[in-house]
Amino acid sequence: MGLFKRLFQKKSDEKVESQSAIVETETDDIEELKEDARNLTLEDVEKEIDKVTTKDALATAQKKESKVKKDPEVETTDKKAVRYHIKKHEKGWQIIAEDVERAYRVFDTQKEAIDYAKENDLDYLLYRVDGTLRQ
């Protein structure tokens, strides 16, 4: 049983027991937990934290997903898709939206700009150094 589960179980058990039994149990439990903590490695602690973090992340994602499904406004809104262009810039490579004068982001290399566009699911067109459409 994981350390966190044991802590929670012991706390819930303490509430059920009588006051005098709690005092005795707390002392024993504290010593037992101290011994468990001494025997834990950093790897064990990181695994427990990863489990909790993963569960929280999944729960949050499921809540967001269910909210999107239940919210009719999300489905009916008609957003115009913005297309971006990856072009040469005086300071490197820029991602710029159509019909906009300023760059959305500027990167040192074209590859960095492409990677950023892919990571953020941007609809983009790619240009060569000379300004002609690449793909």
MOBEL-V881606 format. One record per backbone hydrogen bond with DSSP energy under -1.0 kcal/mol. CO is the residue of the C=O (numbers start at 0). NH is the residue of the N-H. Records with the same first field share a line. If there is no record, write none. Layout:
CO->NH ; NH
//
This chain:
1->5
2->6
3->7
4->8
5->9
6->10
7->11
8->12
9->13
10->14
12->16
17->21
18->22
19->23
20->24
21->25
22->26
23->27
24->28
25->29
26->30
27->31
28->32
29->33
30->34
31->35
32->36
33->37
34->38
35->39
40->44
41->45
42->46
43->47
44->48
45->49
46->50
47->51
48->52
49->53
50->54
51->55
52->56
53->57
54->58
55->59
56->60
57->61
58->62
59->63
60->64
61->65
62->66
63->67
64->68
65->69
66->70
71->75
72->76
82->97
83->124
84->95
85->126
86->93
88->91
91->88
92->106
93->86
94->103 ; 104
95->84
96->99
104->94
106->92
108->112
109->113
110->114
111->115
112->116
113->117
114->118
115->119
116->121
117->120
122->83
124->85
125->133 ; 134
127->130
131->127
//
